[in-house]
Amino acid sequence: MESNKQDTIKGKTAMRVIGWIFTIMISILTGAFLELNKNTWIGFFLLILAFAAMIMLGKRHMGSFRWWMRGLCVLSFLAVCVGIVFVSWPPVRLVPASEEKDPQRTDVYSTAYGDVRGVVLPGGTELFAGIPYAAPPVGELRWKKPQDPEPWNTILECDTFAPMSMQKQNLPIYNSLAQIIGYHEYRITLNDSYREACSEDSLYLNIWKPAGSVSKAPVVVYIHGGSLQTGQPWYKDYSGEGYARDGVICVNMGYRLGVFGFLATEEMMREEGTAGNFGLLDQIKTLEWVRDNIESFGGDPENVTLIGESAGAVCVDALCVSPLSAGLFRKAVLESSAISSVRPPHSYRLFDEALSSGESLMKRYGCSSLEELRKLPAEKLVGEQETQHHVTIDGYVLPDTPYTLRKQGIHNEEAVIHGYNAEESGPFILFAHANLKNYEDRIRGWFGGYADEVLALYDPSTDEEADRYWAKIYGAIFFNYSHYCLNRLEQENGVPSWEYLFTKDNGRLGSWHSGEMIYTFGMIPEKSKLFTEEDRSLSDMMHTYWVDFAKNGDPNSGTLSGFEQSEDSSKVMEFGRHTGMIDEPDLALYEILDRMYGWE
């Protein structure tokens, strides 16, 4: 009898312990979700109250509760936690220009449309966020050329960034996990408990300028990447603050993305004389705004450098050969993409392809006219970003392919820096690694009749080797080879061209796609443990080359030298643990691609 009683007591104790384990686990997971999903502080407050209530309930009654009653209490606590998540859901807000609660204000500056006032950042540089450069492209203006913004009479307080351009958004928790897993960094703060605003009304630009009064300062205009589907202008890695500290005014902008920026139909052509390149027209509108207004901020409209990374570099390459952007910039920097090869590998299509895709989209939504399509909510169309994210050879923005135009000697840039990273393919083949079983099939699938030559060049004997070779080949196809093509075309046209290869590993992205940006913008955080002094020294070097190029059209025009041009495109400047000119590592593969694509 005594034994049964002890067993009963042990059973109750075990059930009580299990109940508390589940309660604590639910509390920890809920707290982690609240933080990673950027829920408001009220969620943490309610979670603490709910947990305290469970403790009080446990002390008073849990001992007398039967097992199913304890289980019901735990399930009720779980339901309360789910409710807390929804009650404290992060609101949508504009991103502040400064992290300070009450930042110092700048002087008032004039534009053609009205006066603006920005904020002074802690380092002394000035930031003007959210200046409209075009009318909101909504309603009847959806899929129209960008129009002038409405003037304003009062001072426009430019202390928040405008909404990001319309795009599919994940829950904030996905972005937080990406920061932890991909970037290996995460900061807990009470200042980011919100979701970043997203809207069709996104045609605004941002200006970072040196502190105080400046005159004839060189200007950099940056186009963000994101496959022409995603992205925003306020990301820290490409903040213009680094340029402003070194006497260069930096401008970036939101531009129409996905279906809103790159859809093409016959009706658009009849209405506007163009289709498929409204995102590019937004960027041209920004350059025109800079030409007409940047002098008020101390910038030199005759000394503008256009910079882009990834899809942003695709746009830069397109603008380098567009007649509409002639005279709006003098120099260009293209990081990790170009479309001057015979058959560009991504973010690009011919007009017939664009029209066919647009016709299919119209049918999917049961629309027979643009008027009907314009009436659809942006939220319904935004899922089409994956079908509409290509610059188009429309005969207006782009009269012909960049390759053909450059072969004809047509270009707008007077000098160029461009290059790629050693592990460009990293994020794109993260879940598609190669091994000895699938390696040959992949090579034959890509190279067809040229596959045997590629297999002779890269003949793996282990799974690890197969994976490494495939990563190298994938990066060459989609990124590196296009820069080899661009460099030769620039040399043919007598355009000074400096090509680089970024190889630096670090505790963050390393030399993956976009890993170089934080170096070229000079934005490595002072206290970050993910970067060493070697990284900071390399960043100082790269940023100095880019700044001197923006100032004088030659990266070697200041305190640094050694960044040489390669007249036969056989060498590149390596930026990594080793810095200096090296042989282009994949020339043999490029020669195969030349024959495969019909390079002349």
C-alpha positions in Angstrom: 0.0 0.0 0.0 2.8 2.4 1.0 4.6 1.5 -2.3 1.5 2.4 -4.3 1.2 5.7 -2.4 4.9 6.5 -3.1 4.4 5.7 -6.8 1.4 8.0 -6.9 3.4 10.8 -5.4 6.3 10.2 -7.8 3.8 10.2 -10.7 2.3 13.5 -9.6 5.8 15.0 -9.1 6.8 13.9 -12.6 3.7 15.3 -14.1 4.2 18.6 -12.3 7.9 18.8 -13.5 6.8 18.0 -17.1 4.2 20.7 -16.8 6.7 23.3 -15.7 9.2 22.2 -18.4 6.6 22.8 -21.1 5.6 26.1 -19.5 9.2 27.3 -19.4 9.8 26.1 -22.9 6.7 27.9 -24.2 7.8 31.1 -22.4 11.3 31.0 -23.9 10.1 30.3 -27.4 7.4 33.0 -27.2 10.0 35.5 -25.9 12.4 34.6 -28.7 9.7 35.0 -31.3 8.7 38.4 -29.8 12.2 39.6 -30.1 13.1 38.1 -33.5 9.8 39.2 -35.0 10.2 42.7 -33.7 7.0 42.7 -31.6 6.3 45.7 -29.4 7.4 45.9 -25.7 3.8 45.2 -24.6 4.3 41.6 -25.7 7.2 41.0 -23.3 5.2 42.8 -20.5 2.2 40.5 -21.1 4.4 37.4 -21.3 5.9 38.2 -17.9 2.4 38.7 -16.4 1.2 35.4 -17.9 4.2 33.5 -16.6 3.9 35.1 -13.1 0.2 34.1 -13.1 1.2 30.5 -13.9 3.7 30.5 -11.0 1.0 31.7 -8.6 -1.5 29.2 -9.9 1.1 26.4 -9.5 1.9 27.3 -5.9 -1.7 27.5 -4.9 -3.5 24.8 -6.9 -1.2 22.6 -9.0 -0.6 20.1 -6.2 -4.4 19.4 -6.1 -4.9 19.4 -9.9 -5.3 16.1 -11.7 -2.9 15.4 -14.6 -5.5 16.5 -17.3 -6.2 19.7 -15.4 -2.4 20.5 -15.4 -2.3 19.7 -19.1 -5.2 22.0 -19.7 -3.4 24.8 -17.8 -0.3 24.4 -20.0 -2.4 24.4 -23.1 -4.3 27.5 -21.9 -0.9 29.2 -21.2 0.1 28.3 -24.8 -3.1 29.9 -26.1 -2.4 33.0 -24.1 1.1 33.2 -25.5 -0.3 33.0 -29.1 -2.7 35.7 -28.2 0.2 37.9 -26.8 2.1 37.5 -30.1 -0.9 38.9 -32.1 -1.7 41.6 -29.6 1.8 42.9 -29.7 2.3 42.5 -33.5 4.8 45.0 -34.8 3.3 48.0 -36.5 4.3 49.3 -39.9 6.6 52.4 -39.6 9.0 54.5 -41.6 12.7 53.9 -40.9 14.2 56.8 -39.0 17.1 58.6 -40.7 19.0 58.7 -37.4 19.1 56.3 -34.5 19.3 59.2 -32.0 16.0 60.0 -30.3 16.1 63.7 -31.1 18.8 64.3 -33.7 20.2 67.7 -34.5 18.7 69.3 -37.6 20.6 70.6 -40.6 20.2 74.0 -42.2 17.4 74.4 -44.8 18.3 73.6 -48.4 16.4 74.5 -51.5 15.3 72.3 -54.4 13.3 73.0 -57.5 10.2 71.7 -55.7 10.6 73.2 -52.2 12.8 73.5 -49.2 14.1 70.5 -47.2 15.8 70.0 -43.9 17.6 66.9 -42.8 19.3 65.5 -39.7 22.9 65.6 -38.5 24.3 62.1 -37.9 26.6 61.5 -34.9 29.8 61.8 -37.0 28.7 65.2 -38.2 27.6 64.2 -41.8 24.2 65.3 -42.9 21.4 63.1 -44.1 18.3 64.1 -46.1 16.0 61.1 -46.3 12.8 60.8 -48.3 13.0 63.7 -50.8 10.4 63.1 -53.6 12.0 63.1 -57.0 8.9 62.0 -58.9 5.1 61.8 -58.4 3.8 58.6 -56.8 3.4 56.0 -59.6 0.0 54.9 -58.4 -3.4 54.8 -60.0 -3.3 56.1 -63.6 0.5 56.7 -63.2 1.2 53.0 -62.7 3.4 51.9 -65.7 3.8 55.5 -66.8 7.1 57.4 -67.2 8.0 59.1 -63.9 6.4 62.5 -63.6 7.6 65.6 -61.7 6.6 65.6 -58.0 4.1 68.2 -56.7 5.9 71.2 -55.2 5.5 72.0 -51.5 5.4 75.3 -49.7 6.5 74.5 -46.1 9.9 73.0 -45.1 10.0 69.3 -45.8 11.5 67.5 -42.7 13.6 64.7 -44.3 14.1 62.7 -41.1 12.7 59.3 -42.2 13.3 57.1 -45.2 10.4 56.6 -47.6 8.8 53.2 -47.9 10.7 50.5 -49.7 9.3 49.9 -53.2 6.5 47.3 -53.5 7.8 43.8 -53.0 7.0 40.6 -51.3 7.8 40.8 -47.6 8.6 38.1 -45.1 7.8 38.2 -41.5 10.5 40.2 -39.6 11.6 36.9 -37.9 12.9 35.7 -41.3 15.0 38.8 -41.6 16.3 38.3 -38.1 17.2 34.7 -38.7 19.0 35.7 -42.0 21.0 38.2 -40.0 22.0 35.5 -37.5 22.6 32.6 -39.9 23.8 34.5 -43.0 25.5 37.6 -41.5 26.4 36.1 -38.1 25.2 39.2 -36.3 22.2 40.3 -34.4 21.6 43.3 -32.1 18.9 43.4 -29.4 17.4 46.9 -29.2 14.0 48.5 -28.3 14.3 50.8 -31.3 13.4 48.3 -34.0 10.0 47.0 -32.9 8.2 47.6 -36.2 7.9 46.4 -39.7 9.5 48.5 -42.4 6.9 50.3 -44.6 6.4 49.1 -48.2 4.5 50.9 -50.9 4.0 51.7 -54.6 4.6 55.3 -53.4 8.4 54.9 -53.2 10.0 57.3 -55.6 12.1 59.2 -53.1 15.9 59.8 -52.9 18.3 60.2 -50.0 21.3 62.4 -49.8 24.3 62.1 -47.5 26.6 65.2 -47.6 29.7 66.2 -45.8 29.3 68.3 -42.7 28.8 72.0 -43.1 29.2 74.1 -46.2 30.7 72.4 -49.2 31.2 73.4 -52.8 31.8 71.4 -56.0 31.9 68.2 -54.1 32.0 65.0 -56.3 28.7 63.1 -56.3 28.1 59.3 -56.2 24.6 58.0 -57.1 24.1 54.4 -55.9 21.5 51.9 -57.3 20.8 49.1 -54.9 20.6 45.4 -55.9 18.0 42.7 -55.1 17.4 41.0 -58.5 15.2 43.9 -59.5 12.6 42.3 -57.1 13.6 43.4 -53.6 15.8 45.9 -51.8 15.7 49.3 -50.0 17.9 52.4 -49.9 18.6 52.5 -46.1 20.7 49.3 -45.6 23.7 50.1 -43.5 26.3 48.3 -45.7 25.7 50.8 -48.4 24.9 53.9 -46.3 26.4 57.0 -48.0 27.8 58.1 -44.7 31.2 56.7 -45.5 31.4 58.7 -48.7 30.2 61.9 -47.0 32.9 61.6 -44.4 35.5 61.7 -47.2 34.1 64.7 -49.0 31.8 63.0 -51.5 28.0 63.5 -51.6 26.2 60.2 -51.9 22.7 59.8 -53.3 20.5 56.7 -53.6 16.9 56.1 -54.4 13.9 53.8 -54.4 12.8 52.7 -57.9 10.0 50.5 -59.1 10.7 46.8 -58.8 9.3 43.6 -60.2 6.0 43.8 -62.0 5.7 47.5 -61.2 9.0 48.4 -62.8 9.6 45.9 -65.5 6.3 44.7 -67.0 5.9 45.2 -70.7 2.8 45.1 -72.9 1.9 46.3 -76.4 -0.6 48.8 -74.8 2.2 50.4 -72.8 4.2 50.9 -76.0 1.3 52.7 -77.6 0.8 54.9 -74.5 4.3 55.6 -73.5 6.6 54.7 -76.4 8.3 52.3 -74.1 7.6 49.3 -71.9 9.5 47.0 -69.5 12.0 49.6 -68.2 10.1 51.9 -65.8 12.5 51.1 -63.0 15.4 52.3 -65.3 13.3 55.4 -66.1 13.0 56.1 -62.3 16.8 55.9 -62.0 17.2 58.3 -65.0 14.7 60.6 -63.3 16.9 60.6 -60.2 20.0 61.5 -62.2 18.1 64.4 -63.8 17.1 65.5 -60.3 20.7 65.4 -59.3 21.7 67.4 -62.3 19.2 70.1 -61.5 19.4 70.2 -57.7 22.6 68.8 -56.3 24.4 72.1 -56.6 22.2 73.5 -53.8 23.7 70.8 -51.5 27.3 71.6 -52.5 27.6 68.9 -55.1 29.1 69.2 -58.6 26.6 68.1 -61.2 29.4 67.8 -63.7 31.2 65.2 -61.6 28.8 62.3 -61.0 29.7 58.7 -60.6 27.1 56.0 -61.0 27.5 52.9 -58.8 25.5 49.7 -58.6 25.9 46.2 -57.1 24.3 43.0 -58.4 21.0 44.0 -60.2 22.0 47.6 -59.5 25.1 47.0 -61.6 22.9 45.5 -64.3 21.1 48.9 -64.3 24.3 50.8 -64.4 25.5 48.8 -67.4 22.1 49.6 -69.1 22.4 53.3 -68.3 25.9 53.4 -69.6 24.5 52.7 -73.1 21.1 54.4 -72.9 20.7 57.6 -74.9 18.4 58.9 -72.2 21.2 59.0 -69.6 23.9 60.6 -71.8 25.5 63.5 -70.0 24.0 62.7 -66.6 27.1 61.0 -65.2 30.7 60.6 -66.1 32.0 57.5 -64.4 30.6 54.1 -63.4 31.3 51.4 -60.9 29.8 47.9 -61.5 30.1 45.4 -58.7 29.2 41.8 -59.3 27.1 42.0 -62.5 27.1 43.3 -66.0 25.0 42.7 -69.1 27.5 43.5 -71.8 28.1 39.9 -72.8 26.5 38.5 -75.9 23.8 36.7 -74.0 23.6 38.1 -70.4 22.9 35.4 -67.9 20.3 37.2 -65.7 18.1 40.3 -65.2 17.8 40.8 -68.9 15.5 39.9 -71.8 14.7 40.8 -75.4 11.5 42.7 -76.2 9.6 39.8 -77.7 10.3 37.8 -74.5 9.1 40.7 -72.3 5.9 41.1 -74.4 5.1 37.4 -74.3 5.6 37.4 -70.5 3.4 40.5 -70.1 0.6 38.9 -72.2 0.7 35.8 -70.1 0.4 37.9 -66.9 -2.7 39.7 -68.3 -4.4 36.4 -69.0 -3.6 35.1 -65.5 -5.5 38.1 -64.0 -8.3 38.1 -66.5 -7.4 41.6 -67.7 -7.9 42.8 -71.3 -6.5 46.3 -70.8 -4.0 48.3 -68.7 -6.9 50.1 -67.2 -8.2 46.9 -65.7 -4.7 45.9 -64.6 -4.2 49.3 -63.0 -7.3 48.8 -60.9 -5.9 45.6 -59.2 -4.5 46.2 -55.8 -0.7 46.3 -55.6 -0.8 43.5 -53.0 -2.4 41.2 -55.6 0.2 41.8 -58.3 3.3 41.9 -56.1 3.6 38.1 -56.3 4.6 38.5 -60.0 8.0 39.9 -59.1 9.7 36.7 -60.1 8.2 36.8 -63.6 9.0 40.5 -64.2 12.5 41.4 -63.1 14.5 42.0 -66.3 15.7 45.1 -68.1 14.3 45.0 -71.6 15.7 45.9 -75.0 12.7 48.2 -75.7 14.1 50.4 -78.4 13.7 53.5 -76.3 15.7 53.2 -73.0 17.8 50.6 -74.7 17.9 50.8 -78.5 19.8 47.6 -78.8 21.7 45.1 -76.6 24.5 46.6 -74.5 26.9 44.3 -76.3 25.9 45.5 -79.7 25.8 49.2 -78.7 29.3 48.9 -77.1 30.6 47.2 -80.2 29.3 50.2 -82.1 31.3 52.5 -79.8 28.2 53.8 -77.9 28.7 54.4 -74.2 28.2 57.2 -71.7 30.9 56.6 -69.1 34.4 58.1 -69.4 36.0 55.6 -67.0 34.9 52.5 -65.1 35.8 50.3 -62.1 34.2 46.9 -62.1 34.7 43.4 -60.7 33.4 40.4 -58.9 33.8 38.3 -55.8 35.6 34.9 -55.4 32.5 33.1 -54.1 29.7 34.9 -56.0 27.7 31.6 -56.2 27.6 31.1 -52.4 24.0 32.2 -51.7 22.6 30.9 -55.0 23.7 27.3 -54.6 23.3 27.1 -50.9 20.7 24.3 -51.2 22.0 22.9 -54.5 25.5 21.6 -53.9 27.2 19.4 -56.4 28.8 15.9 -55.9 30.4 13.3 -58.1 26.9 11.8 -59.0 25.4 15.0 -60.4 28.4 17.0 -61.4 28.7 15.8 -65.0 25.0 16.1 -65.6 25.0 19.7 -64.5 28.0 20.5 -66.7 26.4 18.9 -69.8 23.1 20.6 -69.0 24.8 24.0 -69.1 27.5 23.6 -71.7 26.0 21.1 -74.2 28.5 20.4 -77.0 31.2 22.3 -75.0 30.8 20.2 -71.9 33.8 17.9 -72.7 36.1 20.9 -72.7 34.8 22.1 -69.4 35.0 18.6 -67.9 38.6 18.4 -69.0 39.4 21.8 -67.3 37.6 20.9 -64.1 37.8 17.1 -63.5 36.9 16.3 -59.8 37.9 13.2 -58.0 36.0 13.8 -54.8 32.5 15.1 -53.8 34.2 18.1 -52.2 36.2 18.9 -55.4 33.0 18.5 -57.5 31.2 21.0 -55.2 34.1 23.5 -55.3 34.4 23.3 -59.1 30.6 23.7 -59.6 30.6 26.8 -57.3 33.4 28.3 -59.4 31.8 27.5 -62.7 28.3 28.8 -61.6 29.9 32.0 -60.4 31.8 32.4 -63.7 28.6 31.8 -65.8 26.4 34.2 -63.9 28.8 36.9 -62.7 32.5 36.8 -63.6 32.4 36.2 -67.3 30.3 39.3 -67.9 33.0 41.4 -66.3 35.6 39.9 -68.6 33.4 40.8 -71.5 32.8 44.3 -70.2 36.5 44.9 -69.7 37.3 43.9 -73.3 34.6 46.2 -74.7 35.8 49.1 -72.6 39.4 48.6 -73.9 38.0 48.4 -77.5 36.3 51.8 -76.9 39.3 53.4 -75.2 37.5 53.7 -71.9 39.9 53.4 -68.9 38.8 50.3 -67.1 40.0 48.9 -63.8 38.8 45.3 -62.9 39.1 43.7 -59.5 38.5 40.4 -57.8 37.4 40.5 -54.1 38.7 37.4 -52.1 38.7 38.5 -48.5 37.2 36.1 -46.0 35.8 37.4 -42.7 33.4 36.4 -40.0 30.4 37.6 -42.0 29.6 37.2 -45.7 33.3 36.9 -46.7 33.7 36.9 -50.5 30.1 35.8 -51.2 27.9 37.9 -53.4 27.6 41.4 -52.0 30.3 40.8 -49.4 32.5 43.6 -50.8 30.0 46.4 -50.3 30.7 47.1 -46.7 34.4 47.5 -47.7 33.9 49.8 -50.7 31.4 52.0 -48.8 33.7 52.2 -45.8 31.0 51.0 -43.4 32.6 48.3 -41.3 31.3 49.0 -37.7 34.0 50.1 -35.3 33.0 47.5 -32.6 32.1 44.5 -34.8 34.0 41.4 -33.8 33.3 39.8 -37.2 36.0 41.9 -38.8 39.7 42.1 -37.9 42.2 45.0 -38.3 43.2 43.4 -41.6 39.6 43.8 -42.8 39.5 47.4 -41.7 42.8 48.1 -43.4 41.5 46.5 -46.6 38.3 48.5 -46.4 40.3 51.8 -46.0 42.2 50.9 -49.2 39.2 49.9 -51.3 37.1 52.8 -50.1 40.0 55.2 -50.8 40.3 53.8 -54.4 36.6 54.3 -54.9 36.6 57.8 -53.4 39.6 58.9 -55.6 37.9 57.5 -58.6 34.7 59.5 -57.8 36.8 62.6 -57.4 39.2 62.3 -60.3 38.2 59.4 -62.6 41.3 57.4 -61.6 41.5 55.2 -58.5 45.3 55.9 -58.4 44.9 59.6 -58.3 45.3 60.1 -54.5 47.6 58.5 -51.9 47.3 55.0 -53.4 48.7 53.3 -56.5 49.0 49.8 -57.9 45.5 49.4 -59.2 46.4 48.8 -62.8 44.4 48.4 -66.0 44.7 45.2 -67.9 44.8 46.1 -71.6 44.4 42.4 -72.7 42.0 41.6 -69.8 44.3 38.9 -68.6 44.9 40.4 -65.2 42.7 41.7 -62.3 43.4 43.5 -59.1 42.9 41.2 -56.1 41.5 42.6 -52.9 42.0 40.1 -50.1 44.7 38.9 -47.7 46.9 39.4 -50.7 46.4 42.7 -52.6 47.9 43.3 -56.0 47.5 42.4 -59.7 47.1 38.7 -60.5 46.3 36.6 -63.5 42.6 36.3 -64.2 42.0 32.8 -62.7 39.4 31.5 -65.2 40.6 32.6 -68.6 40.4 29.1 -70.1 36.8 28.8 -69.1 36.0 32.3 -70.5 37.5 31.2 -73.9 35.0 28.4 -74.0 32.2 30.7 -73.1 33.3 33.1 -75.9 32.9 30.4 -78.5 29.7 29.1 -76.9 28.0 32.5 -76.9 29.5 33.8 -80.2 31.8 36.6 -79.0 33.2 38.5 -81.9 
